[in-house]
């Protein structure tokens, strides 16, 4: 079973980053300047990058596909490490990177893109992946779903 996602998650995330920058330009009245915003941007980016590296690295070490468009080619159900806490650490990492963009541009309105992104990723990427992984691993994946949350 092939996942039905049209856009690679990296492209989708990049599009939402650009949307956040555009929102910043369209709604200058929502700008904020705070000393903590740059630190929050750096911290959010670091968390996002760390989640992505640990999530992707564990898939690579487990010798299973890390290509989200080829979830149907998964050979190992990875449930250890960061995958004990979230089923989608790389997508969660992208959320933190989007939060970093919002803090960096310093515009409250830009954060509206984050829940839209989460919804978009869930519908366009995660649901198809979950169907593919259920087809690959059956009850083992369903038990994992019952134990570990999709996002956090």
TALIN-V571305 format. One record per residue. N is the residue number from 1. PSI is psi as a letter, one per 20 degrees, with the letter a starting at -180 (NA if undefined). Layout:
n:N psi:PSI
n:N psi:PSI
//
This chain:
n:1 psi:p
n:2 psi:q
n:3 psi:q
n:4 psi:j
n:5 psi:p
n:6 psi:h
n:7 psi:p
n:8 psi:q
n:9 psi:h
n:10 psi:g
n:11 psi:g
n:12 psi:g
n:13 psi:g
n:14 psi:g
n:15 psi:g
n:16 psi:h
n:17 psi:g
n:18 psi:h
n:19 psi:g
n:20 psi:g
n:21 psi:g
n:22 psi:g
n:23 psi:h
n:24 psi:g
n:25 psi:h
n:26 psi:h
n:27 psi:m
n:28 psi:h
n:29 psi:i
n:30 psi:j
n:31 psi:q
n:32 psi:q
n:33 psi:o
n:34 psi:q
n:35 psi:h
n:36 psi:i
n:37 psi:g
n:38 psi:h
n:39 psi:h
n:40 psi:h
n:41 psi:g
n:42 psi:g
n:43 psi:g
n:44 psi:g
n:45 psi:g
n:46 psi:g
n:47 psi:g
n:48 psi:g
n:49 psi:g
n:50 psi:g
n:51 psi:g
n:52 psi:g
n:53 psi:g
n:54 psi:g
n:55 psi:g
n:56 psi:g
n:57 psi:h
n:58 psi:h
n:59 psi:g
n:60 psi:g
n:61 psi:h
n:62 psi:i
n:63 psi:l
n:64 psi:r
n:65 psi:p
n:66 psi:j
n:67 psi:o
n:68 psi:i
n:69 psi:i
n:70 psi:k
n:71 psi:h
n:72 psi:i
n:73 psi:j
n:74 psi:p
n:75 psi:i
n:76 psi:p
n:77 psi:o
n:78 psi:o
n:79 psi:j
n:80 psi:r
n:81 psi:c
n:82 psi:h
n:83 psi:i
n:84 psi:i
n:85 psi:h
n:86 psi:p
n:87 psi:i
n:88 psi:m
n:89 psi:h
n:90 psi:h
n:91 psi:h
n:92 psi:h
n:93 psi:g
n:94 psi:h
n:95 psi:g
n:96 psi:h
n:97 psi:h
n:98 psi:h
n:99 psi:h
n:100 psi:g
n:101 psi:g
n:102 psi:g
n:103 psi:h
n:104 psi:g
n:105 psi:i
n:106 psi:l
n:107 psi:o
n:108 psi:h
n:109 psi:h
n:110 psi:h
n:111 psi:i
n:112 psi:h
n:113 psi:h
n:114 psi:g
n:115 psi:h
n:116 psi:g
n:117 psi:g
n:118 psi:g
n:119 psi:g
n:120 psi:g
n:121 psi:h
n:122 psi:g
n:123 psi:g
n:124 psi:h
n:125 psi:g
n:126 psi:g
n:127 psi:g
n:128 psi:h
n:129 psi:g
n:130 psi:h
n:131 psi:g
n:132 psi:g
n:133 psi:h
n:134 psi:g
n:135 psi:h
n:136 psi:g
n:137 psi:i
n:138 psi:c
n:139 psi:h
n:140 psi:g
n:141 psi:h
n:142 psi:h
n:143 psi:g
n:144 psi:g
n:145 psi:h
n:146 psi:h
n:147 psi:h
n:148 psi:p
n:149 psi:q
n:150 psi:g
n:151 psi:f
n:152 psi:NA
//
